[in-house]
Each structure stands twice: as C-alpha cells, then as structure tokens.
C-alpha cells in the first residue's frame, strides 16, 4: 500500500486523546502482523474509563531490541467546523488532516518502510511501538516503559521535526504551592497573618532561585538554562479581609543533567527558612508533574545516522516527547519525523508530501543500517 493511502486510512480513524484508541490499534496490529511482526497489546482503562492500548510489534521474540521506532496513536482534538479533519486532502504539495503532521505521517512512513522489507531476514531485532495518550502528557509511553516489555539499544521517536534529528530536550515540571495564614478584619491586621504577603515573599525568593539557575548552563538550548514560571496565582476573599490563603502554580523546565526535583528542593529550603521565623504560616507544595529531560550524546550512532541521512545537524527540542520513556528502556534516543511542529495542533495541519516520502526512505535505511548487519 502507498504511503499516501496508509496516511489516508490513519487520518480517517478518529483517535483524539479523549477517545479510546482501540480502533487505530487494531488497524496497526493487523498491518504489523501482515508484515510478519509479532504483536502484543498492553491495555488499560484511563481516568475516564476509556480503553487505551499500547502496541508493540517485534521482528522476533527477543527482549534485546536493536532499534525501536515509536509513534503515538492519539491526536489533539479538532474544530468541528474543520469538515475535512478526518479526510486527507492534497493541495500545494501538502497533505492536510488531523494528525497528518502529528504524528500519523511518521506512522504511515514507518509502516511503508517496514512493509518494503522482509522482516524475517533482519539479523537484529526491530520493534515498532504505538502508544496512547502522548498529547496529554506522554502517559502511554510512561506506562509502556513501566511494563518494561524489552530493552532497546537505539530509538527513533516520531514527532514533526521537519526531518531534523533532535537529541536533547528539557524536562517539564509543575507544582502547586499553597500558603495558609490567618484571616482577620483588615482594620486589625495584627490579629491575622496575610497569606498573600507571605506568598509574595516566597515568590520573590523563587525569582532569586530562578536567577541562580542561570549559572547551570547548557549551551545547546535557548535559553541555555532551567527556566521558571509562576503562571497562575489566586488568593484572598475581599478587600477588607486579611487573606487566609494564597495559591500559585510553579512551572519549570530543567536542562538535562539537573534532577527534576532540584527546583522544588530549593523552594522547600526557602520555605523552611520562612517557617523558622513565622510559625503561624503554613506552606504546602504539591509536585503535580515531573517529566524528565533527556540527552543523547552527539556521537551516538543514532544521532550520527540521522544527521547523515537527513543532511541536517542535530538540535534540541522545546516540547515534551516520549524520548525519556525510551531512555528508560535503555535506548539512545533521537526525535525525528516529517512535518513541522509549528503547524501541528492547529486547524489545517499538514505534512509536505516530499518530507513524507523522504521519511519512508530514511526509516528504511535506518532499519537496514541498524538491523540488517550481524
Ligand atoms: Zn506528537
């Protein structure tokens, strides 16, 4: 089947993250088995009771995979006014459709590349991984890494990178911080403790932490250090009440080599200092999310291969990917695929036809390069 027809069929299957992905998984399972791969499904119900499945397809029954190729099956939602969201349309050398870019183009290229070869003749084990719920926090890949189905030596994580290999990415972490004081009539502030005043002091301290993090430099990123943002704050109940509570959201993106918990640790240190002086104030830190950063060496064989095949120097990635989960399986991982992330997640997302076709060729060569020689 042509890569275009495969992409058409993939786009026609509605696989937004809110729905179960059983339909697209069963399609992929059929295609993989027809290509001679051994498939295995890992299924669970998500928080809304929807069945979500991760699928693996291996060229042989081995736990030592040489090359793993990963594509996520879910897409972001689409505007109901986009009538062709699920119908692949061609115009101006581009294929349009929900998921056409992110990341069904990579999956279509992968299936096409695999079907062009005889997987039984591979000398080293190949695995394809199709994951659930990438768009809502790489949840499927994390689950699959926890299930630990095999180890992988090298991995290519499909994402729209305009065929540029990306070998490192910052982490992504969020914590909710609550400061509790004591309410009182604002005419008598000495009877209460203002949660907002204390939150403001802590935030000033966090700004200083943020500045100190600039010393831990990582030249390949822009900006080349861990960034911190307090994006949301709320507190108090009325202008004439000393506020009893103030909450804010702390978000940070750690550079590789820095623990995801480092920032929270610094914030907690600042908090314990405050608490020594002001025992009537309570602070609560809920670390809600801690996605690891990742980095694969410039001289890794997977980076070198993709640089040479794409004729593009490796870069770093600004958005979250499934690469840390592949690293958890032991892999040296790079993120790579057709289409541009800047057109993903919007009405009219597309993949350029020539990039899609080039990707088929590059993935075919990658499998040959890593798995055909003993
Ligand atoms: Zn994606």
Boltz pocket constraint, residues with backbone or C-beta under 6 A from the ligand:
constraints:
  - pocket:
      binder: B
      contacts: [[A, 72], [A, 74], [A, 102], [A, 103], [A, 134], [A, 158], [A, 159], [A, 160]]
      max_distance: 6.0
